Structure formats: C-alpha cells, structure tokens
Amino acid sequence: MRYLPISLKTENAQIALIGNGEAALNKLRLLVKTSAQIQLYAPSPSLELATFLIQQPDSNISHLSHSFSSDDLNDVIAVFSCADDANENIRIANWTAEQNIPFNSPDHPSICTFFVPSIVDRAPVTIAISTEGAAPVLAKQIRAHLEHLLPQNTGKLANFARSLRTKVQNRLSNMNEKRHFWENFFNGDIATHFLAGNTQQANELVDDALENPQANDGKLYIIHAADPDMLSIKAARILQLADHIYQLEGLLGDIEDFTNLSRRDAQFTKISSNPNKPEDGELIMQIAKQARCGKMIVVIGDASTQKRKAKITNHLSSKDIQIEQLNSALPRVESVNQFSQAQF
C-alpha cells in the first residue's frame, strides 16, 4: 500500500474547502456529514452550490466570501482544493506541504497527500474503498455491490454493541468468554432479532448470555484451497476468527494473500506437506492442546497436500477434537462485472 487508510477524527476540528463549482459541491455533500466545522472559501459560488448552502441554514458550514490564503491554514486538519485554476490548486498544495497539512484536490492525484475513498456509510460503521486515485470508477462499482450486502441499520447494531461494552466488561472476566459472547452477538440470534426490530428480545438474549457465559469450544478447521479467491464465505470468516493458522508447504497461493484475511494477532506456522514427517506427534499434540484451550485452529492446503491433511485429521479425530472440513466454493472473479454478479 502506498497510502494508509485511516479514520480521521473530525469532532472539534476545522476543514478548509476551496471552490465555487460542482467539484466543491460534491465534496461539501460529504463533509457536511462529519462533525467538523467546514470553512468554505467560495467567493463566486455556482447556483447549485449557493442553493445547497441555503438548504443548510443550521449546518456545520461557514461560507467565506474571500479567496483562500496561506493565513487561513491556521487550525485546519485538512484542505480540499477544488479550484477551477490548476495553478491555484498547486499553490495551495505547496502551502499545505510547508505546514504538513493533509491536502486533496479532485482529479489531481499527483499533488494530493491523501485520497477520499468511496464510502459505504452506516455510521458509526463505515467501509472505505480506495484505489489510491488510480480508478475511482472501480471503487464506486465495488461500493455499489457492498451497499446491497450491508443492512441499512448496521450502524444501529454497532451502537447497541457499544452500549453494552461496559456491562460485558464488568460481567465477563475471562477473555475467551468475552470473545465467545461477541462472536455470538454478531453472528447469532441477538443481532438477528435486533436488526429485525425486536430490541426487547435482543436485550433478553444478551442478559441470558451474560448470566450463562460459555467459553469457545476449541475446533480445528481444514481448509482446502490453493487461492484466497477460491475461499467460500464461511472459510473466509473462519480465517478472520482463527487463533493459529498452519500453512502446508507447497500451497500455491502466497501466504500473505491468506494472512490479509486473518486477525492481525493470529499466529502462523508453516508445516511440511510430507505425510511421513517424524515430528508429527509433537505437531498433533500442539494442535490438540490449543483446541482444548478453546482456540480456533486452521490448517490450510491445496489438493497436493491432501495426504498430509488426512493424516492430521485422523490423528486429531482419535483425540476427540472437533474437526470441520471446508472446501473451495467460489469461482475466481476475473472481472468487475463478474464481481457485481457474484452470488454470495
């Protein structure tokens, strides 16, 4: 990544926006949704921009009728320059560079120090899709697909979870119990009832889960995949939850392609695909111990490692370890058109 996607706090902050026309209006429509105070420098606003300002009488916008200068950089956390004159955009970019203030100018990626991603907004849940200025239309197409996948009240679910954090923290002291609670919260009946509008039932289920906490039962997942693009939705979710991932040598896909789908604190171990390795006993004991401690373990390999996976599975089955096999389920997506038509 050449650019790091981050979320910038806008509460009690000022953002400068320069421009009179459509580009400035488009940025203003986004910025007005934030908590920042927007300083709009538009000496000669277009009819559309002026109309928008009239429609926002009590907003966080301050319309300033003078041109922007370097003196106006005081106390701003970011600058958006949408001037019609390219030289003016460059001049403002140079001013911001001198003071290390983030700068963006639509359609001028070479002078930008940050880009505004295409955003799926379910505040406080937001998904940002960025192509680092390379292909904005592609980002918009991906966003359109994600808009259909994410329920409109996802943000309310996140706020519901936030309201419970202190309660959960006080009631559950065991980290494994907490993790089990939150996994069930988002993947089970609590979220289902809440998203359906049954808040009373959701709260009752929360109280019941806190009264009868359960730690995760350890489990081993054998994922058969050579390519992360071939993972099923369930396999991808399991990778995101796994505590320890064992990658069999000989896997055609780059391990980084799989680690990108996992938790940042997950452990990774590369193991031999030879089914007759003498250290198998030690490996089996290690996986069994992790599973009995409530850990979620993944062994991932392609068809060429089938014998090795079978041997690990047979040994652990005899030790009463829960095991689930997950096969590839999705065809590789070769185009954005295929992506938009994919059945999830």
C-alpha positions in Angstrom: 0.0 0.0 0.0 1.3 3.4 -0.9 -1.5 5.0 1.2 -2.6 4.0 4.6 -6.4 4.0 5.0 -7.2 5.7 8.3 -10.2 7.3 10.0 -9.7 10.9 10.9 -11.4 12.4 14.0 -13.4 15.4 12.9 -15.0 16.4 16.2 -13.9 19.9 17.3 -11.9 20.2 14.1 -11.8 22.6 11.1 -11.6 21.6 7.4 -11.0 24.0 4.6 -12.8 23.6 1.3 -11.9 25.8 -1.7 -14.0 26.1 -4.8 -17.1 27.6 -6.4 -18.4 24.8 -8.6 -19.6 21.2 -8.9 -16.4 19.6 -7.5 -16.6 21.7 -4.4 -20.3 20.9 -4.0 -19.7 17.2 -4.3 -17.0 17.4 -1.5 -19.3 19.6 0.6 -22.1 17.0 0.5 -19.7 14.5 2.1 -18.1 16.9 4.6 -21.4 18.2 5.9 -22.0 14.6 7.3 -19.0 14.9 9.6 -18.6 16.7 12.9 -16.0 19.1 11.6 -16.5 22.8 11.1 -16.3 23.4 7.3 -14.7 26.6 6.2 -15.9 27.0 2.6 -14.0 29.6 0.5 -16.3 30.3 -2.4 -16.3 34.0 -3.5 -18.5 33.3 -6.5 -20.5 30.1 -5.8 -22.4 28.5 -8.6 -26.2 28.4 -8.5 -26.2 24.8 -7.4 -23.7 25.5 -4.6 -25.5 28.6 -3.4 -28.8 26.6 -3.4 -27.2 23.9 -1.3 -25.9 26.4 1.2 -29.4 28.0 1.6 -30.8 24.5 2.3 -28.3 24.1 5.2 -29.1 27.0 7.4 -28.0 25.4 10.7 -25.2 23.2 9.4 -21.5 23.0 10.2 -20.6 25.1 7.2 -19.1 28.6 7.4 -19.3 30.3 3.9 -16.5 32.8 3.5 -16.6 35.2 0.5 -12.9 35.9 0.3 -10.3 33.9 -1.6 -8.2 31.4 0.3 -4.7 32.4 1.5 -1.9 30.8 3.5 -3.1 32.7 6.6 -6.3 30.6 6.5 -4.3 27.4 7.3 -4.3 28.0 11.0 -6.1 25.3 13.0 -7.3 23.3 10.0 -6.7 19.5 9.9 -7.2 19.0 6.2 -7.6 21.1 3.0 -9.7 20.3 -0.1 -9.0 22.4 -3.1 -11.5 22.3 -6.0 -10.4 25.5 -7.7 -11.0 25.7 -11.5 -7.5 27.1 -11.9 -4.9 24.3 -11.7 -2.2 26.7 -10.7 -4.2 27.8 -7.7 -4.6 24.2 -6.6 -0.8 23.7 -6.9 -0.2 26.9 -5.0 -2.4 25.8 -2.1 -0.8 22.3 -2.2 2.6 24.0 -1.7 1.2 26.0 1.3 -0.1 22.9 3.0 3.1 21.0 2.3 5.1 23.6 4.2 2.9 23.1 7.3 2.4 19.3 6.9 -1.4 19.6 6.5 -3.1 16.8 4.5 -4.2 18.0 1.1 -6.6 16.7 -1.6 -7.6 18.1 -4.9 -10.1 16.1 -7.1 -8.7 14.9 -10.4 -5.2 16.0 -9.5 -3.7 12.9 -7.8 -0.1 13.9 -8.3 -0.4 16.8 -5.8 -2.6 15.0 -3.2 -1.2 13.7 0.1 -4.4 11.8 0.7 -7.4 10.5 -1.2 -11.1 10.3 -0.2 -12.3 6.8 -0.7 -15.6 5.7 -1.9 -17.6 5.2 1.3 -20.3 2.8 2.4 -21.9 4.8 5.2 -23.6 3.0 8.1 -22.2 5.3 10.7 -20.6 4.5 13.1 -19.8 1.7 10.7 -18.0 2.9 7.6 -16.4 1.0 4.8 -13.8 2.8 2.7 -12.8 1.6 -0.8 -9.8 3.3 -2.3 -7.8 2.8 -5.4 -5.2 5.4 -4.5 -6.6 7.7 -7.2 -6.0 5.1 -9.9 -9.5 4.0 -10.7 -12.3 5.9 -8.9 -15.0 4.3 -11.1 -13.9 0.9 -10.0 -14.1 1.9 -6.3 -17.7 3.2 -7.0 -18.7 -0.2 -8.6 -17.3 -2.1 -5.6 -19.1 0.3 -3.3 -22.4 -0.3 -5.1 -22.1 -4.0 -4.6 -21.3 -3.6 -0.9 -24.3 -1.3 -0.4 -26.6 -4.2 -1.2 -24.8 -6.6 1.2 -24.9 -4.4 4.3 -28.2 -3.8 6.1 -29.2 -0.2 6.5 -29.4 -0.5 10.3 -25.9 -1.9 10.7 -24.9 1.3 12.4 -27.6 0.9 15.0 -26.4 -2.6 15.7 -22.9 -1.2 16.3 -24.3 1.4 18.7 -26.2 -1.3 20.5 -22.9 -3.2 21.0 -21.2 0.0 22.2 -23.9 0.5 24.8 -23.2 -3.0 26.2 -19.4 -2.8 26.3 -19.1 -1.7 30.0 -21.8 -4.2 31.0 -19.9 -7.1 29.3 -16.6 -5.9 30.7 -18.0 -6.0 34.2 -19.8 -9.3 33.9 -17.2 -11.4 32.0 -13.6 -11.5 33.2 -12.4 -14.3 31.0 -11.1 -13.2 27.6 -12.3 -16.3 25.9 -15.8 -15.8 27.3 -15.8 -12.2 26.1 -14.8 -13.2 22.6 -17.4 -16.0 22.6 -20.0 -13.5 23.6 -19.2 -11.0 20.9 -18.9 -13.6 18.2 -22.4 -15.0 19.1 -23.7 -11.4 19.5 -22.9 -10.5 15.8 -23.4 -14.0 14.3 -26.3 -15.3 16.2 -29.9 -14.6 17.4 -29.1 -11.4 19.2 -28.1 -9.5 16.0 -30.9 -11.2 14.0 -33.6 -10.0 16.5 -32.1 -6.5 16.8 -31.9 -6.0 13.0 -35.5 -7.2 12.7 -36.5 -4.5 15.2 -37.1 -6.9 18.2 -35.0 -4.9 20.6 -36.6 -6.4 23.7 -35.9 -9.9 22.6 -32.4 -9.0 21.8 -31.8 -7.5 25.2 -33.3 -10.6 26.9 -30.8 -12.8 24.9 -28.0 -10.5 26.0 -28.9 -10.9 29.6 -29.2 -14.7 29.2 -25.8 -14.9 27.5 -24.2 -12.9 30.4 -25.9 -15.0 33.0 -24.7 -18.2 31.4 -21.3 -17.4 29.9 -19.6 -20.0 27.8 -16.1 -20.2 26.6 -15.5 -21.2 23.0 -15.1 -24.9 22.3 -11.8 -25.4 20.5 -12.1 -26.6 17.0 -9.9 -27.5 14.0 -10.9 -26.4 10.5 -9.3 -28.0 7.5 -9.5 -25.5 4.6 -8.9 -26.9 1.1 -7.9 -24.0 -1.1 -4.9 -23.0 -3.2 -6.1 -19.5 -3.8 -7.8 -17.0 -1.4 -10.1 -16.0 -4.3 -11.4 -19.6 -4.1 -12.5 -19.4 -0.5 -16.1 -19.8 0.5 -17.7 -17.1 2.6 -17.6 -19.4 5.6 -13.9 -20.2 5.1 -13.0 -16.6 4.8 -14.9 -15.9 8.1 -13.1 -18.7 9.9 -9.8 -17.3 8.8 -10.8 -13.9 10.3 -11.5 -15.6 13.6 -8.7 -18.2 13.8 -6.1 -18.0 16.6 -3.5 -20.1 14.9 -3.1 -20.9 11.2 -1.0 -23.8 9.9 0.0 -23.5 6.2 1.1 -26.6 4.5 4.2 -26.2 2.4 3.6 -26.4 -1.3 0.5 -24.2 -1.2 0.4 -22.3 -4.5 -1.1 -19.2 -3.1 1.1 -16.6 -1.4 0.7 -16.9 2.4 0.3 -13.1 2.6 -2.8 -13.4 0.5 -4.3 -15.6 3.3 -2.8 -13.6 6.2 -4.5 -10.5 4.8 -7.8 -12.2 5.6 -6.9 -13.1 9.2 -6.7 -11.3 12.5 -3.5 -9.3 13.0 -2.7 -11.1 16.2 -3.2 -14.6 14.7 -0.2 -16.9 14.8 1.1 -18.5 11.6 3.2 -21.7 11.2 4.4 -23.3 8.0 4.5 -27.1 8.2 5.7 -29.8 5.9 3.3 -31.4 3.4 5.2 -34.7 3.7 2.8 -37.1 5.3 5.6 -39.1 6.9 7.4 -36.4 8.9 8.8 -37.8 12.2 7.7 -34.7 14.2 4.0 -35.4 13.6 3.4 -36.5 17.1 4.6 -33.2 18.5 2.6 -31.2 16.0 -0.6 -33.2 16.8 -0.1 -32.7 20.5 0.4 -29.0 20.0 -2.8 -28.6 17.9 -4.8 -30.8 20.4 -3.6 -28.7 23.3 -4.6 -25.5 21.6 -8.0 -26.8 20.7 -8.6 -28.0 24.3 -7.8 -24.5 25.5 -10.6 -23.1 23.3 -8.5 -22.0 20.4 -9.8 -21.9 16.8 -7.2 -23.7 14.7 -6.9 -23.7 10.9 -4.8 -26.0 8.7 -4.8 -24.8 5.1 -3.5 -26.5 2.0 -4.4 -27.3 -1.6 -5.1 -30.7 -3.3 -1.4 -31.6 -3.4 -1.3 -31.7 0.4 -4.4 -34.0 0.7 -2.5 -36.9 2.3 -0.9 -34.7 4.9 -4.2 -33.1 5.9 -5.9 -36.5 6.1 -3.2 -37.8 8.5 -3.6 -34.7 10.7 -7.3 -35.2 10.7 -7.2 -38.9 11.5 -4.8 -38.3 14.5 -6.9 -35.5 16.0 -10.2 -37.3 15.5 -8.9 -40.0 17.8 -8.3 -37.4 20.4 -11.9 -36.1 20.3 -11.1 -32.8 18.7 -13.9 -31.2 16.8 -12.9 -31.0 13.1 -14.7 -29.4 10.1 -13.7 -29.6 6.5 -14.2 -26.5 4.4 -13.9 -26.8 0.6 -13.5 -24.1 -2.1 -16.8 -22.8 -3.2 -16.4 -19.7 -5.2 -15.1 -19.4 -8.8 -12.2 -16.9 -9.3 -13.5 -13.5 -10.2 -11.8 -12.3 -13.3 -13.7 -9.0 -13.8 -15.6 -6.3 -12.0 -18.7 -7.4 -14.0 -18.3 -10.9 -12.6 -17.8 -9.5 -9.1 -21.0 -7.5 -9.3 -22.9 -10.6 -10.5 -21.4 -13.0 -8.0 -23.8 -14.9 -5.8 -22.8 -14.6 -2.1 
